[in-house]
Amino acid sequence: MTFSDSHAHVYSPHFQPDQDEMLLRAYENGIETIFMPNIDHESIEAMLDVEARYPTQCYAMMGLHPCHVTRNLERELYEVEEWLGRRPFAAVGECGIDLYWDKTLLAEQQEALRVQVALAKKHDLPLVLHTREAFRETADIIAQAQDGSLRGVFHCFSGTPAEAEEVVRLGFRLGIGGVATFKNGGLDKVLPGLGLEHLLLETDCPYLAPIPHRGKRNEPAYVPLVAHRVAELLGCPVEEVAAATTRNTLALFGEVGK
């Protein structure tokens, strides 16, 4: 079986001691493609270095993470725009709204998301959306901008069945990661109502490691653990989950990832 990790921060300092070994483990576990969301201007160099060293496995995205939005966001957004005009990227992201840590910058986060939505349209790229305790705020902006051209993924989805249905109506997919394996993660009530055509697999590493590694550093080699849980919840063979989610990921992110 082969898999795609649709969302992995493999350039993170958490992997500095064993980055090459970690990426080899991923490949040995069937993870043939890994898509790397950007955080801010400080993460670009490390991300592009990984892509340069693993050009057939790791693919970069370009965006500004909502947790790195400040009141002076123009510089960061200018950097994103400059890079998107300079070379191909798999997607615009990760972007979105996060109200878990700080609600005082909601207006700035909304503006940053609107700008990146416009950039996705301009460059005909998918969006990778981060929505922590901000599903409504994020979905409203996407709905307002959706003219049939927007596509992408609500990454690390952990919402309700109604929110999952809304994501599908918006023309987006759901990124499913380690939360699916958590006893009280809630996805056991969501996934059985969804078809595989709507799902991508992800780790969001180094965060959110699946059972039995919960609380430890996550890595792409653990994607099959998520796949097995999705297969269990949907009542289908894991091979079917691997094939469908990999196909969905490569179709969404296009020729960059092939």
N, C-alpha and C positions, 0 to 999 in steps of 0.2 A: 504494500500500500504506500502511496505517496500523499503528502499533505502540503498545504500552505499555511504558514502562520501570517495572518493578515494584519497583525499589529504587534510589533516587538521592538523594544528599545535595546537592541543588542549592542549598541554603541555606548551604553551607559557605563559610568565608572564602576558600577557594581560588577561588571564583567572584565575589568582590566586585568585581574590576575590570570585569567584562563580563557580569554576570548576565543582564541583559535580552537582550543579543545572543546569549548561549548558549541561552536558552530559545526565542528566535526561530529559531535554527538547528535546535533540536530539532523545532519545529513544522514548519519547512520540509522536514525530512527524514521527516515522517510520524509523529512521536512526539506523539500527541494527548493521552495521559495519562501522568503521572509521579507515582509514589507515593514519599513522603518518609518514611523511618524516623527516629524521634527518637533522640537520643543520651543526653541527661541534662537536668537543669533549665536548664542554660545555653544549650542549643540551641533551646529552645521558641520564644522570641520571634522569632528569625530565620526559623525554619521557618514559623511562622504568618504572618509578614509576606509570605513568598513566596506562600503559599496565598491570602492576601487580595488580592494583586496579580494573581494568575493563577488565579482560582477555577474555571475550566473546564479547566485543564490540570494543576495541581499539587494533590495531596491529601496531607494530613498523617496520620501515624500517631502513636501515643503509647506510649512504653516507655523502658526503661533498658538501654542497651548493656552487655554483660558487662564490657567493658574499663573501664567507668566505675563498676563496683561497688566499694565500699570497705567497711571494717568498720563504718562508720556509714551503712548503706544505707537506714535507715528513712525519712529525709527524702526521698530520691529516690523511693522507692516511694510515699510519701504523695502527692508531687506528681503522679506518674503516675495514682494512683487519683483524686485530685481532678479532674484534667483529663478523665479518662474519664467522670466523672459530670457534667461541665459542658457538653459539646457532642459532636457526632458525630466519630468518627475512622475511618479506613479499616481500621485493624488495631491490635493491641497489638504494639509492636516498635520498634526491633529489640531482641530479648532473646535469651538463650541462654547458652552457656558458651564461654569462650576460654581455653585453657591454653597458648597460644603464648607470650604475654608473661609470665605470672605464674601459677604453680600454687598459690601460698600462699593464695589467696582462693577456692579451689574451693568450700568450704562456703557462703560468702556468695553466690557466683554461683549455686549450686544453689538456695539459699533465694530469691534474687531471681527466678529462673526459675519456681519453684513459685508464688510470689505472682502473677506475671504470667500464668501459665497459669490460675490461679483467676479473675483479672480478665477474661481472654478468655472464660471460661465465663459469668461474671456478665453481661457486656455482649454476649454472642453475637457476638464478633469473631474474625477469624482471627489467628493468631500468625505473626510473621515472625522466624525463628530464625537466629541466628548461631552457627556451630559450628566454630570453628577449633581443630584438634587436640583435639576434644572431642565427636566424633560419638556415641560410646558413652554418655558421661555425659548428653548432651542427649536422645538417643533413649530412654534408660531412663526419664527423667522424663516424657517425652511418653507413652510406652507405659503407664506406671503411671496416668496421668491420663486416658487416652483412654477415654471412655465413649460414643463415637459422636458427641459434639458438637464435639470439637476438630477444627480444620482450619487450614490455613496452608501455609507454604512454608519449606523449608530453603534459605535464601538462599545465593547464591554456592557452589552445590554443586560439590565437586571430589573426591568420594569414590569408592569402589569400586562395581562393579556390584552386589555384595551389599548394600551400604549404600543404593544407589538403590532396590533392591527393598524394603528395609525401610521407607524413606520412603513408598513407595507403599502398603505394607501398613498403615502407620500412618494412612493417609488424608490425607497431605500431598503437596504438589507440590515440584518442584525448581526453584530459581532458577538459570538458566544465563546466565553473563556472559562477560567477556573471556577467562577461563581456557580456554574452549572453542576459542579460536583459537591458543592457545600450543602450540608443537611438542611439549612434554612435559607438557601440562596433564592428560593422562589421560582426558579426556572422550571421546576417540575410541573408547575401550573401553567406555564407559558408554551413550552416547546411542543407538547403533544398536539396543540392546535395549529401548529405551523408546518408548512411544507419545507423540505430541504432546499428548495429553490430560493428561499429567503435568507439562508444562513451562511455565515462565514465563521471559520474557526480562528481563534487568536489566543495568545498568552497574555499580552500586555506586560511581558516580562521587563524588568525583574520583579514585577508586582503580581499579586493574586495567583500564587501557585495553587494548582488543583490538589485535591486529596489524592495521595497521602502525603504530599509535600507542603500542605498549607502552613503558612508562617515562615517558610524558607524562601530562598531566592528562586524565582521562576525562570524557566528557559524554554526555548522552542521545542526541545526534545520531549516536552510534556504534552504537546498537542494531542498525541494519540489518546491520552487519558481523558481529555475533553471529548474527543470523538467517540470513545466507548460509552461515555455517559449520555451523549446526545443519541446514540444508537439505542441505548436502553430506554430512554424516554420516548423515542419515536417508534420503537418496536420494529426496527429494521437492522440489517446487517451493518457492521461497522465499515465494511468495505464500501457500502453504498454512501455512507456519510462522508468518508474520505474522498471518494470520487466526486460527489456533488459539490461539496464545499470547496474543494480545490478548483473545480471548474468555475464555480461562482466567483471565487477570488480572482482568478486570472481573467475572467471575462470583465469584471468590474475595473480592474487596474490596467487592462489593455496590453498592448504590445510590449510595454516596458518590462512586464513580468514574464515574458515568454522566451 
